Amino acid sequence: MRLGLRIAAAAAAVAMVAAVAACGNPNTTADLTPAADTSTVTVTTTVDHPTTVTVQPTETTAASASDGHCTLATLDISLGEPEGAAGSSYYPLIFTNAGFQPCTLQGFPQVAYVAGDDSHQVGDAATQNGETGAAVTLKPGEHAVANLQEVTVQNFPQDVCDPTAVTGLKVSLPGDDDAAFVPQQDRTGCAAKNLPGGQFQMSVQAIGVNA
């Protein structure tokens, strides 16, 4: 009799625990199997305001043109010290590779005087003097030179020359229409074009290493 009462009490206790668990969370089930592999969830957020990214020059972004030719973006252009001669001054026009990759130059740069805040051209551009020459490949830091002759325009009659004070030069690479500004002080050009007798106000030689 006592054994029967003990079995009945134990069964009632088990039933009570099960009932309490069911009442606490009716949707809860026991899961004794191992947890499955977790999945990767990609969360995409929307930014209310656009973001500006500034890319600093690198060996890729500041390289020469894809065909290997030098560009104005990778060159420093300057005038060296002049040498005087009868009626003219001669300047080395220096092209320095300031980029990260070798690049090539060949031919005559286009050079002209400019004046005013708008850098408008003054007179005719430089006449080409000599042969085109061979291509010059510049490693980073190396330079090439084109000899530039500037005629003393005060030797021309004023009514022929129309003397005009200039602020510097505009220089374009061979085969390129874009131009860089090279400052030059205390210089005068002829605003008149087509000077008589085949005369010119400046001439330029082709770019070369030992020019």
Beta strands, then each sheet from edge to edge (+ up, - down):
strand 1: 75-79
strand 2: 83-85
strand 3: 88-97
strand 4: 103-105
strand 5: 110-115
strand 6: 120-122
strand 7: 127-128
strand 8: 136-138
strand 9: 143-151
strand 10: 163-172
strand 11: 180-190
strand 12: 202-204
sheet 1: 1+ 3- 2+
sheet 2: 1+ 3- 9+ 12- 7-
sheet 3: 4+ 8-
sheet 4: 6+ 5- 10+ 11-
end
